[in-house]
Amino acid sequence: MLLIGGKQGLFALGSLIINIVLLLLLLLIFTKTEGISLLNISILFVVIGMIISILALDGWNRSSIIKISAAVTSVFLAFFICLLTMNHWKDQGLRYEELNYLTRPYRSVFLSSVLIGTAGGTIDTVITVIATLEELTKRQPEITAKQLWLSGRQVGRDVIGSMTNILLFVYISGSVPSLLLYLGNQWSFKETIEQHLSLEFLRVIAGSLGIVLSIPISVLFFLTVRRLKR
């Protein structure tokens, strides 16, 4: 990271370390304090973590404010839609058996993991889209809002496929040992998938939704600030 990224790589590494320490600290507070919601802790971590990640790359300026606003809006809108869907279907199809070892409520733990996971891919997409729009505006100051909108959509389309597959690979990879174990012990393929991948699939869907929503939201935030600046 330091060799390739130089100064920016150093800042990125610093933000990574700070976010890890922050997560561990918040989890420690959660385990040592009664009456604190894990979901609230996760919300706090996601907001602070996204701010730290973006500020480490851009510093405090108009660009970073746009990125932070777009990222926070996209993540929580995607999470809210996911939560409404789960409530509507009463968690039908979700198998919480893999969380049986927990002493905390399964659902809040799962929702916290969904929220944190959604933030990862969303930040990357927001930064990519807005950085592209900034570069276009810098090179072509007279570029129209419509052209920026179309350019942002095109960049977003290129990002969606790769980022969604990355989410799928990351989430599924952790379940491979369990899948092989159960299949090797004569479990049916259908039962094995339902048992171990239902939660992972929902995490992927929530993360993908965050990525998809972040594209128009990022473009709208950028165009709004650009219009106000003029």
VOPAGU-2260 file (C-alpha; in pm, 1 decimal, decimal comma):
REM VOPAGU-2260
SITE   aa  ch    i         X         Y         Z
SITE  MET   A    0       0,0       0,0       0,0
SITE  LEU   A    1     280,4     241,5      89,9
SITE  LEU   A    2     492,2     138,2    -208,9
SITE  ILE   A    3     219,4     192,2    -467,5
SITE  GLY   A    4       8,7     464,1    -306,6
SITE  GLY   A    5     281,1     679,1    -155,7
SITE  LYS   A    6     138,5     956,0      61,2
SITE  GLN   A    7    -220,4     862,6     -21,4
SITE  GLY   A    8    -141,6     502,0      60,6
SITE  LEU   A    9      -8,7     611,5     399,1
SITE  PHE   A   10    -328,7     803,4     470,4
SITE  ALA   A   11    -537,9     504,8     357,8
SITE  LEU   A   12    -341,9     273,4     585,6
SITE  GLY   A   13    -385,6     518,5     871,0
SITE  SER   A   14    -762,3     534,4     818,7
SITE  LEU   A   15    -776,7     153,5     808,2
SITE  ILE   A   16    -597,1     126,2    1141,4
SITE  ILE   A   17    -815,8     395,9    1298,1
SITE  ASN   A   18   -1134,0     223,0    1179,0
SITE  ILE   A   19   -1020,3    -112,7    1317,4
SITE  VAL   A   20    -937,3      43,6    1654,0
SITE  LEU   A   21   -1270,0     230,3    1651,9
SITE  LEU   A   22   -1464,7     -89,2    1579,9
SITE  LEU   A   23   -1287,5    -280,7    1856,1
SITE  LEU   A   24   -1342,8       5,6    2100,2
SITE  LEU   A   25   -1713,8      29,6    2021,9
SITE  LEU   A   26   -1755,0    -348,5    2050,1
SITE  LEU   A   27   -1576,4    -339,9    2385,6
SITE  ILE   A   28   -1812,0     -68,1    2507,1
SITE  PHE   A   29   -2107,6    -272,8    2383,1
SITE  THR   A   30   -2000,8    -590,8    2563,6
SITE  LYS   A   31   -1922,9    -408,9    2888,2
SITE  THR   A   32   -2233,7    -190,1    2902,0
SITE  GLU   A   33   -2591,0    -302,5    2955,4
SITE  GLY   A   34   -2876,5    -151,9    2757,8
SITE  ILE   A   35   -2679,1     -37,8    2452,7
SITE  SER   A   36   -2817,7    -142,3    2115,0
SITE  LEU   A   37   -2571,7    -317,2    1885,4
SITE  LEU   A   38   -2748,1    -161,1    1588,2
SITE  ASN   A   39   -2694,8     188,3    1730,4
SITE  ILE   A   40   -2327,5     106,5    1786,3
SITE  SER   A   41   -2304,8     -10,8    1424,6
SITE  ILE   A   42   -2471,4     305,8    1295,4
SITE  LEU   A   43   -2220,8     516,1    1489,3
SITE  PHE   A   44   -1930,1     311,7    1354,8
SITE  VAL   A   45   -2050,5     329,3     994,6
SITE  VAL   A   46   -2095,1     707,0    1001,3
SITE  ILE   A   47   -1763,1     778,8    1173,7
SITE  GLY   A   48   -1583,1     515,1     966,7
SITE  MET   A   49   -1703,8     659,2     636,4
SITE  ILE   A   50   -1607,6    1010,9     742,5
SITE  ILE   A   51   -1258,8     895,7     843,9
SITE  SER   A   52   -1210,2     697,6     521,2
SITE  ILE   A   53   -1308,5     985,2     294,3
SITE  LEU   A   54   -1126,1    1256,5     488,4
SITE  ALA   A   55    -809,2    1046,4     481,0
SITE  LEU   A   56    -819,0    1055,5     100,7
SITE  ASP   A   57    -946,0    1407,9      31,5
SITE  GLY   A   58    -903,7    1614,6     345,3
SITE  TRP   A   59   -1177,4    1855,4     454,3
SITE  ASN   A   60   -1313,7    2031,0     145,8
SITE  ARG   A   61   -1624,7    2058,2     -70,4
SITE  SER   A   62   -1548,3    1733,5    -249,8
SITE  SER   A   63   -1520,9    1533,0      71,6
SITE  ILE   A   64   -1845,4    1681,9     203,1
SITE  ILE   A   65   -2027,3    1574,7    -114,7
SITE  LYS   A   66   -1881,5    1224,1     -91,3
SITE  ILE   A   67   -1964,6    1185,4     277,3
SITE  SER   A   68   -2321,3    1309,4     223,7
SITE  ALA   A   69   -2377,4    1080,7     -75,3
SITE  ALA   A   70   -2225,5     778,6      98,6
SITE  VAL   A   71   -2423,7     820,6     421,0
SITE  THR   A   72   -2748,8     879,3     230,6
SITE  SER   A   73   -2696,7     577,7       2,7
SITE  VAL   A   74   -2602,1     337,2     282,1
SITE  PHE   A   75   -2891,0     422,5     510,6
SITE  LEU   A   76   -3145,9     435,2     228,9
SITE  ALA   A   77   -3038,8      87,0     115,2
SITE  PHE   A   78   -3045,7     -39,0     474,2
SITE  PHE   A   79   -3389,8     112,6     534,0
SITE  ILE   A   80   -3529,8     -54,6     221,3
SITE  CYS   A   81   -3376,1    -386,4     327,9
SITE  LEU   A   82   -3521,7    -351,6     678,9
SITE  LEU   A   83   -3868,9    -268,4     546,2
SITE  THR   A   84   -3856,4    -570,7     315,8
SITE  MET   A   85   -3751,3    -801,3     599,7
SITE  ASN   A   86   -4028,8    -668,3     821,9
SITE  HIS   A   87   -4287,5    -703,4     544,8
SITE  TRP   A   88   -4196,5   -1066,9     477,8
SITE  LYS   A   89   -4136,0   -1137,5     848,6
SITE  ASP   A   90   -3784,5   -1269,2     775,1
SITE  GLN   A   91   -3931,8   -1549,1     565,5
SITE  GLY   A   92   -3657,5   -1759,1     405,8
SITE  LEU   A   93   -3383,4   -1639,1     639,6
SITE  ARG   A   94   -3207,8   -1905,5     844,1
SITE  TYR   A   95   -3045,5   -1778,0    1161,9
SITE  GLU   A   96   -2916,7   -2118,4    1271,5
SITE  GLU   A   97   -2555,7   -2023,0    1199,9
SITE  LEU   A   98   -2592,8   -1756,8    1471,0
SITE  ASN   A   99   -2714,7   -2002,5    1734,8
SITE  TYR   A  100   -2395,1   -1967,7    1934,5
SITE  LEU   A  101   -2467,0   -1600,3    2005,0
SITE  THR   A  102   -2606,6   -1481,8    2336,5
SITE  ARG   A  103   -2738,0   -1162,3    2175,0
SITE  PRO   A  104   -3055,6   -1134,2    1963,0
SITE  TYR   A  105   -2978,7   -1288,5    1624,8
SITE  ARG   A  106   -3164,2   -1031,2    1419,5
SITE  SER   A  107   -2987,4    -724,3    1556,4
SITE  VAL   A  108   -2649,3    -890,4    1504,2
SITE  PHE   A  109   -2739,1    -975,2    1145,8
SITE  LEU   A  110   -2876,0    -627,7    1071,8
SITE  SER   A  111   -2557,8    -474,2    1209,2
SITE  SER   A  112   -2349,4    -690,1     977,9
SITE  VAL   A  113   -2569,6    -590,6     682,9
SITE  LEU   A  114   -2526,1    -220,9     760,6
SITE  ILE   A  115   -2148,1    -241,1     795,0
SITE  GLY   A  116   -2115,3    -456,8     483,3
SITE  THR   A  117   -2327,8    -219,9     276,9
SITE  ALA   A  118   -2099,7      71,2     364,5
SITE  GLY   A  119   -1790,5     -89,7     209,6
SITE  GLY   A  120   -1895,4    -114,1    -153,0
SITE  THR   A  121   -2097,3     205,5    -136,6
SITE  ILE   A  122   -1800,9     422,2     -33,4
SITE  ASP   A  123   -1593,0     292,8    -322,3
SITE  THR   A  124   -1867,2     360,8    -575,2
SITE  VAL   A  125   -1936,6     711,2    -443,5
SITE  ILE   A  126   -1568,9     806,3    -457,7
SITE  THR   A  127   -1530,9     666,8    -810,6
SITE  VAL   A  128   -1837,2     844,2    -951,7
SITE  ILE   A  129   -1774,8    1182,2    -790,1
SITE  ALA   A  130   -1401,4    1179,1    -869,9
SITE  THR   A  131   -1488,8    1116,8   -1235,4
SITE  LEU   A  132   -1739,8    1401,7   -1241,7
SITE  GLU   A  133   -1487,6    1635,6   -1080,5
SITE  GLU   A  134   -1227,4    1547,9   -1341,3
SITE  LEU   A  135   -1474,9    1603,5   -1624,7
SITE  THR   A  136   -1574,2    1941,0   -1481,7
SITE  LYS   A  137   -1210,6    2038,2   -1443,1
SITE  ARG   A  138   -1126,3    1949,4   -1803,1
SITE  GLN   A  139   -1451,3    2084,1   -1950,5
SITE  PRO   A  140   -1579,0    2372,0   -1732,8
SITE  GLU   A  141   -1875,6    2431,3   -1964,6
SITE  ILE   A  142   -1999,7    2071,9   -1957,7
SITE  THR   A  143   -2375,7    2057,2   -1905,8
SITE  ALA   A  144   -2562,7    1894,7   -1620,6
SITE  LYS   A  145   -2717,8    1646,3   -1864,4
SITE  GLN   A  146   -2375,6    1540,3   -1991,3
SITE  LEU   A  147   -2252,1    1496,7   -1634,5
SITE  TRP   A  148   -2560,4    1292,5   -1550,3
SITE  LEU   A  149   -2505,4    1061,9   -1847,4
SITE  SER   A  150   -2133,8    1031,4   -1770,1
SITE  GLY   A  151   -2206,0     948,2   -1406,4
SITE  ARG   A  152   -2454,4     681,4   -1511,5
SITE  GLN   A  153   -2203,6     529,0   -1751,7
SITE  VAL   A  154   -1932,6     514,1   -1486,0
SITE  GLY   A  155   -2185,1     363,5   -1247,5
SITE  ARG   A  156   -2278,2      90,8   -1493,7
SITE  ASP   A  157   -1913,2      -3,5   -1529,6
SITE  VAL   A  158   -1873,5     -19,9   -1151,5
SITE  ILE   A  159   -2192,7    -208,7   -1063,7
SITE  GLY   A  160   -2094,3    -539,8   -1222,5
SITE  SER   A  161   -1748,4    -563,3   -1069,9
SITE  MET   A  162   -1847,7    -437,1    -724,1
SITE  THR   A  163   -2148,9    -669,3    -700,1
SITE  ASN   A  164   -1934,2    -969,2    -789,0
SITE  ILE   A  165   -1671,9    -861,9    -536,3
SITE  LEU   A  166   -1939,8    -856,1    -265,8
SITE  LEU   A  167   -2060,0   -1200,9    -370,5
SITE  PHE   A  168   -1710,1   -1349,9    -363,6
SITE  VAL   A  169   -1624,9   -1191,6     -27,9
SITE  TYR   A  170   -1940,2   -1309,3     147,5
SITE  ILE   A  171   -1956,7   -1656,2      -7,5
SITE  SER   A  172   -1588,4   -1731,4      51,9
SITE  GLY   A  173   -1639,8   -1738,6     427,6
SITE  SER   A  174   -1905,7   -2009,2     392,8
SITE  VAL   A  175   -1708,8   -2247,0     169,9
SITE  PRO   A  176   -1567,6   -2462,2     456,4
SITE  SER   A  177   -1913,9   -2505,1     610,7
SITE  LEU   A  178   -2068,1   -2586,4     273,0
SITE  LEU   A  179   -1811,0   -2857,1     205,6
SITE  LEU   A  180   -1852,6   -2998,3     556,7
SITE  TYR   A  181   -2229,7   -3030,2     532,8
SITE  LEU   A  182   -2229,8   -3160,1     176,3
SITE  GLY   A  183   -1967,9   -3415,6     279,7
SITE  ASN   A  184   -2198,7   -3532,6     559,4
SITE  GLN   A  185   -2482,7   -3620,1     321,9
SITE  TRP   A  186   -2684,7   -3300,7     358,7
SITE  SER   A  187   -2886,4   -3222,4      46,8
SITE  PHE   A  188   -2766,5   -2935,6    -169,1
SITE  LYS   A  189   -3091,6   -2741,8    -113,2
SITE  GLU   A  190   -3076,2   -2772,7     266,4
SITE  THR   A  191   -2709,1   -2677,2     273,3
SITE  ILE   A  192   -2763,0   -2364,4      63,9
SITE  GLU   A  193   -3065,9   -2256,0     267,1
SITE  GLN   A  194   -2885,4   -2317,3     594,5
SITE  HIS   A  195   -2564,1   -2132,2     516,6
SITE  LEU   A  196   -2620,6   -1891,3     230,7
SITE  SER   A  197   -2960,0   -1728,9     292,6
SITE  LEU   A  198   -2804,0   -1461,4     513,1
SITE  GLU   A  199   -2508,1   -1417,6     278,5
SITE  PHE   A  200   -2736,7   -1366,0     -19,9
SITE  LEU   A  201   -2927,6   -1095,8     166,8
SITE  ARG   A  202   -2600,2    -925,2     258,6
SITE  VAL   A  203   -2502,2    -927,9    -108,6
SITE  ILE   A  204   -2842,6    -788,9    -211,7
SITE  ALA   A  205   -2825,3    -511,2      48,1
SITE  GLY   A  206   -2470,1    -421,7     -53,4
SITE  SER   A  207   -2563,0    -424,2    -421,5
SITE  LEU   A  208   -2862,3    -202,2    -350,5
SITE  GLY   A  209   -2633,6      44,9    -175,6
SITE  ILE   A  210   -2402,6      48,0    -477,9
SITE  VAL   A  211   -2689,9      97,9    -724,1
SITE  LEU   A  212   -2848,7     377,5    -519,7
SITE  SER   A  213   -2516,0     552,6    -466,3
SITE  ILE   A  214   -2478,6     625,4    -839,2
SITE  PRO   A  215   -2779,0     858,2    -893,0
SITE  ILE   A  216   -2743,4     997,5    -541,0
SITE  SER   A  217   -2377,2    1086,0    -598,9
SITE  VAL   A  218   -2455,0    1253,9    -931,1
SITE  LEU   A  219   -2748,7    1447,3    -783,5
SITE  PHE   A  220   -2543,0    1569,2    -487,1
SITE  PHE   A  221   -2259,6    1674,0    -717,5
SITE  LEU   A  222   -2489,8    1858,8    -959,1
SITE  THR   A  223   -2672,1    2031,8    -672,6
SITE  VAL   A  224   -2349,8    2164,5    -520,8
SITE  ARG   A  225   -2224,0    2266,9    -865,1
SITE  ARG   A  226   -2544,1    2461,1    -930,8
SITE  LEU   A  227   -2526,9    2634,2    -591,5
SITE  LYS   A  228   -2162,9    2723,3    -650,8
SITE  ARG   A  229   -2257,7    2907,0    -967,9
